[in-house]
Amino acid sequence: MVLWGEYEHGIAGRKAAKDWTREERGGGGDKKVKQTFYRRNCIWKMQRHLINKGKSIHAANAVIATTYGSGTSITNISASIVRDRKTYKAHGGLHPNFR
């Protein structure tokens, strides 16, 4: 839920992630920032996908938690989403729970 708040509204008075410029996303050469944005963006895209299918953000997060495990770290969830893109390539890269 914190990640969605960061994407939509920002955290601690900072700019929302959806409004970040190319440089703020790591496009200026900062590989650590770029990788962090990439990993978070995997989850944000999945949340947006589920919201566009008619789920609330809470329901979307519940589906993600159920699919990858409720105690799974954000890092492992994003790695699983990336892995699923390759595994389920014929189905748009989506795990069966997200279709």
CORZISUL-V690511 format. One record per residue. RES is the residue in three letters. SS is DSSP state (H for helix, E for strand, C for the rest). OMEGA is omega in radians with two decimals (* if undefined). Layout:
BEGIN
res: <RES,RES>
ss: <SS,SS>
omega: <OMEGA,OMEGA>
END
This chain:
BEGIN
res: <MET,VAL,LEU,TRP,GLY,GLU,TYR,GLU,HIS,GLY,ILE,ALA,GLY,ARG,LYS,ALA,ALA,LYS,ASP,TRP,THR,ARG,GLU,GLU,ARG,GLY,GLY,GLY,GLY,ASP,LYS,LYS,VAL,LYS,GLN,THR,PHE,TYR,ARG,ARG,ASN,CYS,ILE,TRP,LYS,MET,GLN,ARG,HIS,LEU,ILE,ASN,LYS,GLY,LYS,SER,ILE,HIS,ALA,ALA,ASN,ALA,VAL,ILE,ALA,THR,THR,TYR,GLY,SER,GLY,THR,SER,ILE,THR,ASN,ILE,SER,ALA,SER,ILE,VAL,ARG,ASP,ARG,LYS,THR,TYR,LYS,ALA,HIS,GLY,GLY,LEU,HIS,PRO,ASN,PHE,ARG>
ss: <C,H,H,H,H,H,H,H,C,C,C,C,C,C,C,C,H,H,H,C,C,C,C,C,C,C,C,C,C,C,H,H,H,H,H,H,H,H,H,H,H,H,H,H,H,H,H,H,H,H,H,H,C,C,C,C,H,H,H,H,H,H,H,H,H,H,H,H,C,C,C,C,C,H,H,H,H,H,H,H,H,H,H,H,H,H,H,C,H,H,H,C,C,C,C,H,H,H,C>
omega: <3.13,3.13,3.13,3.07,3.10,-3.13,-3.04,-2.95,-3.05,-3.13,3.07,3.07,3.12,-3.12,3.09,-3.09,3.13,-3.14,-3.12,3.08,3.13,-3.13,3.13,3.09,3.12,-3.12,-3.14,3.09,3.13,-3.02,3.14,3.12,-3.13,3.14,3.11,3.11,-3.13,-3.13,3.12,-3.11,3.07,-3.13,3.12,3.12,3.13,3.09,3.12,3.12,-3.12,3.08,3.12,3.07,3.04,3.13,3.01,3.13,3.12,3.10,3.11,3.11,3.11,3.12,3.12,3.13,3.12,-3.10,-3.02,3.13,-3.04,-3.13,-3.08,-3.13,3.11,3.14,-3.14,3.08,-3.13,3.09,3.11,3.11,3.11,3.12,3.13,3.10,3.14,-3.08,-3.07,-3.08,-3.13,-3.12,3.12,3.12,-3.08,3.01,-3.12,3.13,-3.07,-3.09,*>
END
